[in-house]
Amino acid sequence: MRRGTSRDIRTANRYEVLRQIIAESPTSRQELAAATGLSLATVATLVGELLDLGMLTEVGFEDSAGGRPRGLVAVDAAGGALIGVDIAETYVRVELFDLALNVLARADEDMCPGESGPQQVVGHVAAAVGSVVAQAGVEDARVLGVGVSVPGQVDRDTGVAEYAPNWDWHDVPLLDLLAEHIAYPLHLDNPLRACAVAELWFGAARGRGDAVVVNLGTGVGAGLALGGGLHRGVSNSAGEWGHTTLVLDGRPCHCGNHGCVETYVGAPGIMLNLRELSPGSTLLHPEDQTATIDALAAGVAAGDPVAVEVVRDTARYLGAGISDLVNLLNPEVVVLSSWVAAALGEPLLRAVREAVARHALRRPLAATEIVLSPIPTDPVCLGAATFALEGALQSAGRRPTGRTAAARSRTAPPV
């Protein structure tokens, strides 16, 4: 097992302090010590470092009960820029954030069927990154890094997309390919981790020790936050819940197995649910996942019986799978995230809650809240931007300024 070095611990503490300041800005050093569990002396040192890095600013004082006024610090939003990249099966979305993680610019690139080759994907990412930097008008030296989320299993240390079943990717050196076009520091992970971090920082998992973030898109998975921190597993592969078996000898899955959760509740699985129920339905757009899901959402709102039945059937499958997570992990909250969950919204949520209640054990279910993600922006981009922030904190003091060729992270951040 890799033991944390003193540098790792210091980076983790610096990251946790900055995370708290972003969430509760402005704040005092005393409040930070109480929130993080670190000593006041340690917090004061870390705040000093962040001030020196230009990430924080002093913003005055607050009165304390009979004591000396407490100095307040806040994030210096203009102290840098972070970029989050959401590579999905049907699109690339890129958002540029200030240091307070406010969105300053956004760019989208659609990916048609057959455009999932590594070089094609890299081209879309490079174009969208260039677009957001131009839109925001930020200088290159202010961009602290780019966090890249790609579906499937990734090796964060080497920057390799090891396996993406929906694209049949195997051992694609994605960061090396991106570095040929993007000269900012690059940091790789997958959407399960990105969504979980976004919820921990700004969403329904904030302040919760144990949470599951169910990512519903073309692919399906579960980001896990256990014991107050992100759970990655020994090879950064935790959360592949979408490839657990839901139906024995069921539908074939891209991963090579049959009956996986993803084949019933991912967007293509929902389309198949619709096709099986009503083959000639006008709700079905065979080559367009987004249009089909949007049509189902509109149909449910209008009371269309086919749409209502499809969402109910999907929720039955989803509820059975989520009940396994509830029984196994006993989380405080299960968050339904990503674009399918956002599109189907409250009708899906209500049906899922009913289905989970039929399958989960009473005691763990009583302690679990099931909610939709409250994050108004793309949670994957937001989470990916925090990976870039982690990397910037990790390399603080030795990070080059300006554009540097092939700069990228090769060490695991502290979350």
URPECOR-V27123 format. One line per field, one symbol per residue. psi: psi as a letter, one per 20 degrees, with the letter a starting at -180 (. if undefined). burial: # if it has 9 or more other C-alpha atoms within 8 Angstrom, else .. A space follows every 10 residues. Layout:
psi: ???
burial: ???
This chain:
psi: ppqprhgggg ggggghghgh ghhlprrrhg hgghhijqqh ggghgggggh ghijhrqpkb qqqrniaqqp pqqrpnhjir qqpppnorhi rpppqpqaij kpphqqqqoq orpikjqghg ghggggghgh ghgggikqqh hiohropppp qapqohhikp ohonhiilpo lpmghgghii hpjqpqppar hggghggghh gibiipjpho qpoooobgrq aoppopkirp ohrhkkjqjl hikqphopkb qqqhiiaqjq ghihirghhh hhgghhgnhj pihpnhjngg hgghhgghgg hijphggghg hggghggghg ghhggghgil rhqpporahg ghghcggggg hgggghhhhq qgghhhippp rqpjphaohg ggghhhhhgg hghhjpijpq qapppkprqj qpri.
burial: .......##. ########## ##..#####. .##..#...# ..##.##..# #..####.#. .........# #######.## ########## ########## #.#######. #....#...# ##.###.##. ###..#.#.. .######### ######..## ######..#. .######### .######### ########## ######.### ########## ######...# ##...##### ###.###..# ###....### ########## #####..... ..###...#. .######.## ...#.###.# ########## #######..# ########.# #####.###. #######.## ...##.##.# ###.#...## ########## ###....... ...####### ..##.
